Structures are given as C-alpha cells and as structure tokens.
C-alpha cells in the first residue's frame, strides 16, 4: 500500500534527490571529506531519509520541494529521524554536488519563488537563527 503523501511527482523528484546524494557522496569521498564525524552532521542517511529511494519522504512532493530548495539555497535541512538537531546526511551529499555543479538558473529562480511548507505540527518546527525552516516531513 502506498502512503498518502507519496505522489508520482514526489517520486520523480525523489529519484533526483537520491542521484544528487549519490554523486555528492562520490565527490566527498574523492576529496577525503566523507567521514568527518562532526557533531552537527549525520554520518549516514537514516532509514527514512529524503534521499533514500523508496522511503515516504523520498516520494513526498512537499518534502522533496523543501529539500531541493534547501539544497539549492544552502539552507540547512535537518534530519527528521531522529530529530536531534543534526543536518541530514543526504542534504550534505546533495549540497556537495550542487556546489560543484550548480543547478540551471531557471531552477534556482523557480525555487526562490517557492515558500517552505509549514510544519505538520507548528510546535515541533525547528527554526534556524534567521527563522528559516530547518527540516523535512
């Protein structure tokens, strides 16, 4: 049974997120930056990572839009499982790829017009210093 948040559009974007993370990991490994063990970064993607194919967040359009916007704009995207304040490992990997190979100008301009989605539970929202949304689904 498919989760109600999983959509064909979300799944298509999720494939892109997974590919960005895969290419970014290869890039980080080549530069010796894959295993830094920093306290604010997850070392591995969690079981339900937005960049892990087949997960609900990987197929959720809302999460994928938030994720891609955060990757392109360089806004931190926190891991949602567990919500321990560390940055999503998939985001770190995808961000490495996008920094090395920027998205087309049209994509950047389109994402700049998109607002981050509201949190499912406003009381559970985590905000950064400048008030930006810092997490996925």
GUDOBA-58920 format. One record per residue (C-alpha): x, y, z. Coordinates in Angstrom, 3 decimals. Layout:
(atom (X; Y; Z))
...
***
This chain:
(atom (0.000; 0.000; 0.000))
(atom (1.293; 3.465; -0.883))
(atom (1.443; 6.151; 1.788))
(atom (-0.981; 9.034; 1.210))
(atom (1.880; 11.551; 0.912))
(atom (3.673; 9.659; -1.844))
(atom (2.868; 11.018; -5.306))
(atom (4.256; 10.372; -8.794))
(atom (5.704; 13.916; -8.829))
(atom (7.288; 13.363; -5.419))
(atom (8.760; 10.061; -6.552))
(atom (10.244; 11.701; -9.657))
(atom (11.839; 14.426; -7.550))
(atom (12.956; 11.779; -5.052))
(atom (14.906; 9.998; -7.785))
(atom (16.720; 13.265; -8.448))
(atom (17.442; 13.751; -4.741))
(atom (18.853; 10.224; -4.476))
(atom (21.008; 10.785; -7.554))
(atom (22.306; 14.126; -6.238))
(atom (23.194; 12.491; -2.914))
(atom (24.928; 9.586; -4.663))
(atom (27.032; 11.895; -6.851))
(atom (27.764; 14.137; -3.890))
(atom (28.964; 11.198; -1.797))
(atom (31.312; 10.134; -4.576))
(atom (32.629; 13.702; -4.715))
(atom (33.081; 13.903; -0.919))
(atom (34.880; 10.542; -0.850))
(atom (37.237; 11.638; -3.634))
(atom (38.171; 14.724; -1.600))
(atom (38.554; 12.781; 1.657))
(atom (35.558; 14.546; 3.198))
(atom (33.121; 11.643; 3.562))
(atom (33.785; 10.624; 7.167))
(atom (34.394; 13.767; 9.191))
(atom (32.455; 12.718; 12.315))
(atom (31.333; 16.262; 13.053))
(atom (28.746; 16.662; 15.818))
(atom (26.194; 18.618; 13.735))
(atom (26.282; 16.280; 10.712))
(atom (24.804; 12.821; 10.409))
(atom (27.407; 10.422; 9.036))
(atom (24.896; 8.165; 7.295))
(atom (21.473; 8.644; 5.796))
(atom (18.742; 7.494; 8.165))
(atom (16.357; 4.683; 7.193))
(atom (13.715; 7.193; 6.099))
(atom (15.982; 9.802; 4.505))
(atom (14.524; 12.081; 1.841))
(atom (17.408; 10.869; -0.368))
(atom (16.841; 7.159; 0.188))
(atom (14.835; 5.624; -2.650))
(atom (11.574; 4.031; -1.612))
(atom (11.024; 5.975; 1.615))
(atom (7.912; 8.080; 2.212))
(atom (9.947; 11.345; 2.402))
(atom (11.669; 10.369; -0.866))
(atom (8.275; 10.191; -2.573))
(atom (6.562; 13.100; -0.824))
(atom (6.340; 16.149; -3.100))
(atom (6.182; 18.568; -0.161))
(atom (9.353; 17.141; 1.411))
(atom (11.146; 16.989; -1.918))
(atom (10.349; 20.643; -2.697))
(atom (11.599; 21.708; 0.739))
(atom (14.677; 19.508; 0.334))
(atom (15.616; 20.782; -3.129))
(atom (15.039; 24.406; -2.132))
(atom (17.284; 23.923; 0.917))
(atom (19.977; 22.219; -1.172))
(atom (19.997; 24.892; -3.873))
(atom (19.846; 27.817; -1.433))
(atom (22.326; 26.324; 1.030))
(atom (19.815; 26.386; 3.888))
(atom (20.371; 23.607; 6.445))
(atom (17.962; 20.691; 6.219))
(atom (17.836; 18.747; 9.455))
(atom (17.399; 15.023; 9.786))
(atom (13.816; 14.173; 10.689))
(atom (14.508; 10.760; 12.228))
(atom (15.745; 11.242; 14.847))
(atom (15.084; 14.919; 15.322))
(atom (18.340; 15.507; 17.134))
(atom (19.367; 18.789; 15.514))
(atom (21.918; 17.262; 13.140))
(atom (21.964; 18.039; 9.431))
(atom (20.586; 15.405; 7.084))
(atom (23.378; 13.287; 5.575))
(atom (21.524; 13.231; 2.254))
(atom (21.379; 17.050; 2.283))
(atom (25.146; 17.267; 2.922))
(atom (25.821; 14.950; 0.000))
(atom (23.357; 16.638; -2.374))
(atom (24.666; 20.066; -1.376))
(atom (28.231; 18.969; -2.215))
(atom (27.083; 18.013; -5.704))
(atom (25.095; 21.215; -6.274))
(atom (28.001; 23.382; -5.110))
(atom (30.265; 21.615; -7.618))
(atom (27.638; 21.578; -10.385))
(atom (25.100; 24.382; -9.814))
(atom (21.505; 23.969; -10.918))
(atom (20.400; 25.860; -14.034))
(atom (19.459; 29.496; -13.418))
(atom (15.819; 28.765; -14.252))
(atom (15.606; 26.135; -11.494))
(atom (17.222; 28.470; -8.962))
(atom (14.814; 31.275; -9.884))
(atom (11.806; 28.965; -9.671))
(atom (12.826; 27.623; -6.261))
(atom (13.383; 31.164; -4.972))
(atom (9.652; 31.791; -5.520))
(atom (8.620; 28.693; -3.570))
(atom (7.919; 29.023; 0.162))
(atom (8.939; 26.284; 2.552))
(atom (5.970; 24.183; 3.592))
(atom (4.500; 24.726; 7.043))
(atom (5.422; 22.121; 9.653))
(atom (2.945; 19.328; 10.321))
(atom (2.998; 20.356; 13.976))
(atom (3.862; 24.065; 14.383))
(atom (5.080; 23.447; 17.945))
(atom (7.600; 20.917; 16.620))
(atom (9.112; 23.217; 13.984))
(atom (12.825; 23.826; 14.273))
(atom (13.956; 27.236; 13.119))
(atom (17.421; 28.462; 12.335))
(atom (18.943; 31.686; 13.534))
(atom (17.345; 33.650; 10.717))
(atom (13.981; 31.912; 11.132))
(atom (14.223; 29.570; 8.128))
(atom (12.598; 26.163; 8.239))
(atom (15.177; 23.540; 9.032))
(atom (13.748; 20.153; 8.250))
(atom (11.612; 17.939; 6.138))
(atom (8.481; 15.994; 6.725))
***
